[in-house]
Every structure is written in C-alpha cells, then in structure tokens.
Amino acid sequence: MDIEPVDAAPTRAIRWALLRQRWHDLTFLHWAVAPELVAPLLPAGTRPDTVDGQTYVGLIGFRMVGLGLGRGQGVPYFGTFWETNVRLYSVDGTGRRAVVFRSLDASRLVPVLVAQVALRLPYKWSKMRLDRDGDRLTYRCRRRWPGPAGATSRMVVRVGEPVTDPTPLDHFVTARWGLHTRAHGRTLHLPNWHPQWPLHRAELLHLDDELVTAAGLPPMAGPPVSVLHSPGVPVVFGPPTALR
C-alpha cells in the first residue's frame, strides 16, 4: 500500500462542499506515543499513522466561526463556538492519512447533537472561553454533557515567531486532509480542504488537563513535544465515503 505524502497544502480538490467553516486562534499540543497504545482506539479499517516510528496524541483548542452547509452563509449564532478536541492520527487501506477524534468539546449544544447523530462524532457540550493578554492565550473548558461531567482543561500559551521552515513533524500534525469516523456500522472518510497553515512557534506556560484521560488515553508523560499556534484558515469539508 502506498501512503499519500504529508503535503503542506492539499492535493485533492473538494468538488462538492458539504460543510464550510473557519478555524481561528488555534493552539496545537502534541505528545509522542507508541502506535500500539492507540491502535485499539481507531476505527475498523484504519491503523495508526506514524512518523519515525511514533504516532501522536493531540490536544487542540480553537474557535469555530461561521459553520454552515455547502458554500453558503454560516448559521447565525449556532455556527460560531469554541472547541477543544483530543485527536489521533490514522491511515486507511487506500493510503489516505486522516485524524480520528476521541472527543470534541464545543460550547454550543445544537452542533453537538447534530454531529453526534449524523456522523457519530464524539462531540461533548462544554463551557469554554479564550482569554487573550497580548501574546498570551488562556483556553478554558469544563464539560457539561455527556460525561464525564466536570472534566476540565486549562492551557496557557505564549505565541512566538512565525514558522518559516516547518519540520516534518509540524506538517504531520497539522497538514491533515480528512477524518476517519465509525458511523452507522461503517468506517467513513470525510475529506477537507484549506490553505496551507500559517504557523507560529508557541511556548506552553501552563497545562491542567483532564480531557486526554477522559478520552480513554493514559496520562501523557512529560510536556508536549510540539507546541504550535495558528491565527487560522477557512475550511471546506466534502461528503463522506465508506472504506471498502
């Protein structure tokens, strides 16, 4: 099987847009883990994607803006919210690289319910906010429903200089052009498109997180090996296809 390359910009066009949105004020934290640790958590028909023999657990906080159907206008109020997700990295039998979400905490209940029903994505309804003080950002999350109720996350980062020469790991954990999910008895691949990430180095000043362990993963050992920030990108998702 030939695995698609890790490209900084997508090579597959989205001919028919299912969803559009914008992602703003993203911070990416990543820890290296052994592939066998996360393999049981991935959907049928996929396996851990690796770089230099390791795969990664990601904790990502950001603001979803203007979520809507097709290429039309975003849904007022319900289409803009804060989100924090815990994700893994997968590759399927056709060589498509993707992400697998273990949890997606969002601050609007309606999108949570729609995503749970339509694609069986593990969305959770949470109270969230982002505080900004110059180049210092504080992300806060407290889960409301479903459980474990009260699970919290607080991360504080300082945004640094732009990334002018991204490493292979920078691309691996950010340049992902699809997601895998298990829904309605099938494993689905949902493609996405966005411009190349504008990335910044960032410094993790504080982390107090319960979302990673609430997502069925063991506590991460030590600080993250990668801390990145991006002001954001516009995003389009195409329709899902079932893995054969």
N, C-alpha and C positions, 0 to 999 in steps of 0.2 A: 504493500500500500504506500502510495506517495502522499506525504503530508504537505498541505499547502504551506508556502513560506510565510514567515512572520513579516508582513508588509506594513510599513508605517502608514500607508494610505490604501484604501480598499481597491481590489482589482475587479470585484464583482459589482455590477450596477444593479440597482433596485428598480425594476421596470414598473412595478405596481406597488404603490405605497399603502401599507395597511395602517401604520401609525406614524405620526410626526411629533417631535418634541425638541426641546433644547435642554442641555445639561449645563448648569452653571456652578461655579465655585466648588470644584471637585478636589477632594484630598484622597489619595490612594496610599494605604498602608499595606505592605505585603511581608509575609513570613515564608521562608523556605521550609518545605516538609517533604517527607518521603512519599513517593507515589502510592505505595501500598497502604498508607494511612488513610488516604481519601478515596481510593478506588471503590470501596463498598458504598460510598455516598453518591456515586454518579449514576445517571440513568442507564438503563439497559441499552447496549449497542455503542456505548462510549467508554473511553478509558482516560486516565489522567494524561494531560498534555505536559510535556517536560522540556526543560532547557538545562543542559549539562547534568542530566540525570535527576533533577529535582523538579517538583511542582510547587505551587504556591497557594496560600490562603490569603485572600484579600478582604480588607475592611475599607469600604469606600463611603464617604459622606458627600452629599451634594444637594443641589436644588433642581428639581424638575420644573420646567417652565413651558407652558403652552401645549400640554399634551392634547392631541386631537386625532381624529380619524383622517386617513388619507393625507392629502396635501393641503387641506383646508385650514380654517382658523382653529386655534386651540380652544378647548372647552373652558368657558369662564369659571373662575374660582376653583372648580374641582380639578382643572388641568394643571395647576401650579401648586407644588407642595415640596416639603423637604423629604429626603430619602437617605437611608443608610442601609447598605447591603453587605452581606457576607457571601463571598463567591469563591468558586474553584474553577479550574481550567481543564477543558476536555478536548478530545479529538474523536471523531466518529470513523466508521468504516470506509467512508469515502475520502478521508483525509481532511475534513473541514474542522478547523480549530474554532472553539467557542468558549463561552463561560457557562457555568452551572451555578445558579443561585441557591444557596442554602437558606437564606432569609432576605427579605426586602422590607424594612420598616419604612412606612410612609405616614405622613401627617394628615392625609385625607382618607376617610373611610370608604367613600364610593369607589375610587380607583382600586383600593384593596379588594373589595368584594368582586368587582368586575374581573380583575386579573386572576383571582382565585378560581372563579367559575370558568372563565374562557380558556385559560392555559394552565390551570393548576399551579400557578407560580406561588411560592410560599410568602405572599405578602402579609404583613402584620400592620395593624393600626397602632400608631405611636404618637406621643407628644414629642415634638422636635423643634429645635431652633439653632440658628447660627449667629454668634456674636462676633463682630469684627472690630478690632482696635489696631488701625494701621495695617501692618503686615502680619498681625497675629490673629488667627481664627480659632474660635472655640465652637465645636459641634457637640450638641447635647441631644440625647434620645432616651425616652422612657417608654417602654412598650405598654400598650393598653390591652389589646386583644388581637388574636388569641394568645395563649400563654407561650412561655412562662411570663405571666403578667408581672410588670415591675422590673423586668430586665432592663438594664441601663447601659449607656455608653457615653463617655465624655472624652473627646480628644482635642488637644490644643496643639496647633502647629504654627510655625513661623515660615512664611513664604519667602523663598530666596530668589536667586538669579535664574533667568531663563535657561533651559537646557538647549545648548547649541549643538551638542554632539551626543545624541541619545545612545545608550548602551543597548546591547541585545536584550537585557532584562527589562529596560524601560519599555521597549517595543512589545516584548512578550506579555507584560501585564496590562498594557493599555490598548494595543492595536488588535482588538478582537472584533471580528465582523459577523458575529452571530451568537445565539444562545441555544443550549440544549435544555429541554424540559420533558418530563414524563407527564402526559395528559391523555385522559380518556383511553387508557390502555395502550398508548403508543408513545415512542420517543420522537419528539419533534425537534426540528432545527428551524430557528427563526432568524433570518439574515438581517443585518443592519448596515447602514452606510452613514459615514460622517467624514468631514475633512480630517486631515492629519492633526493630531493633538498639538496645541501649544502647551508645552510642559515647562514647569519650574521645579527646581530642587526645593525641598522643604525640610524643616527641622521639627521633629516631634518633641514638644516640650512636656506633654503630659498625656497619659492614656490610662483610663479606668474603664474597662470594657467587659460586659457580660454577654454580648451578642454572639461572639465567636463560639463560646461554650454552649450557649442556648441553641446554636445551630447544629449541635451534635459533634463538635470538634473538641479535642483536648485543649487545655490552655496552651497558648503559644509560648515557647521557651525563648526568653530574651526579647530584646527590642526588634522591631521590623527591620528587614534588610534593605527595604526600599521605601522611601517616603517621597511622594511626588504631589504636585498641585497643578491644576489647570483652571484657567478662567472659564473654559467651557467650549462646547461645539453644538451646532444644530445636528439633529439625528433623524433618520428615516428608517423604519422597520418594514420589511417586506412580509408577505404571507408565509406561514409555516409550511414545511414539508415533512412528511413522515420518513424516518430512517427505514431503509429496506433491510 
